[in-house]
Amino acid sequence: MHQRTLTSGLTVSAIGLGCMGMSQSYGIPNDDESIKTVHRALDIGVTFFDTADAYGQGSNERLVSQALGSRRRGIVLATKCGIVTSAPGQPAGVDGSPAHIREACDASLERLGTDVIDLFYLHRVDRSTPVEDSVGAMADLVRAGKIRFVGLSEASPTTIRRAHKVHPIAAVQSEYSLWWREPEKAVLPTCRELGIGFVPFSPLGRGFLTGSVTGVESLPANDMRRGLPRFLPGSIEKNGSLVETLTERAAAKGATAAQLALAWLLARDPHIVPIPGTKRRTYLEQNVAAADLALSAADIHELDALFTREAVHGARYPESMMKLLDTAD
C-alpha cells in the first residue's frame, strides 16, 4: 500500500477507512462483516482508521477497538470529540469546552482500549467557545501523552489559522469529492500554506459516485441520505447523469466509478488522504485499489470540467445540519 505524510511525523496509508457507517446512518449495522472488513483492511496495508465518539453514541469506537484487537500497534487511530448527540446519527449540538474535551478524550481512550489516540479531532467548531481554548485543551492532552496529534473537522480558514497558532494542527477533515469541491476555494490552500494534511470524508459522495444509488426509495428507512437534498427527487436525476459519464470514463480505464473518483482526489495533492467508508470487504478492496490508478493531466482536466460546482444539483445538507458547520469567513 502506498504511504502518504499528513504532517511531519504522521504517515498513513494513502487511503484510510472511515468507520462511521458500520454503526449508523447507512442502513442496518452488521458487526460481523464490519469486523471482517477491518481485518481485511489491515491485511492489505490500510493503516489509517477513522471513528468518533458521536458515531453510534460510542458504539463505533468499541467496535473498532474489538476489530483491531491485538493489531492496534502500527496503525494510526483517529477519533473525534465535540458533537453532542441525542440519538444515533442525530447531532443535537456542539461542545468544544475544555472540560468536555478532556472528558471526551478519557471516554474515547477507554472505549478504544488504547493508552493513546494518534489523531484527535475537534469534530465541529463550537461558536460559544474560542477555538484557542478548545485547541489549548487538546494541546494539554498532547503534553499529557493521551493524544499524539491534533486535528480539526469542518473548520474555516480563519479558524484553522487561529488554532494553528495555539498548537500545530496535523490534519483538517472535511467533506471533499468530485461533487463537493468547496474546500478548493480557501480551506485546501490554507492547509497547503501551513503544512497541514487534508482528510476528505465522504470522498464518494456518500455512495452516490459509485453509481449504486439511483433513488431514495431503494435506501433503508433509517438511511440518512433520505433527508439529504442531493438525493431527493428533482436533484438525484440530474446528478445521475454526471455519474453515468463518470462510470463511462472509468470503464475506459478498466476501473470503477468509485476508483476514478478516489484517484482524482489523490491526484489533487500529495498530502490528501481520503477515508472512504464501508462495512463490506468487497468495496474496501475496490477502494484501496484506487491508489494504483494513475491519471494524466488530461484525465484530471476532464473530470474538473465535468464536475463543476454549478453542475451538481441540491444543497449538501439540510439547513439544520448546515448550522453546525464553521463556514463563515
Secondary structure, 3 states (H helix, E strand, C coil): CCEEEEECCEEEECCCEECHHHCCCCCCCCHHHHHHHHHHHHHCCCCEEECCCCHHHHHHHHHHHHHHHHHCCCCEEEEEECEEEEECCEEEEECCCHHHHHHHHHHHHHHHCCCCEEEEEECCCCCCCCHHHHHHHHHHHHHCCCEEEEEEECCCHHHHHHHHHHCCEEEEEEECECCECHHHCCHHHHHHHHCCEEEEECCCCCCHHHCCCCCHHHCCCCCHHHHCHHHCCCCHHHHHHHHHHHHHHHHCCCCCHHHHHHHHHHHHCCCECCCCECCCHHHHHHHHHHHHCCCCHHHHHHHHHHCCCCCCCCCCCCHHHHCCCCCCC
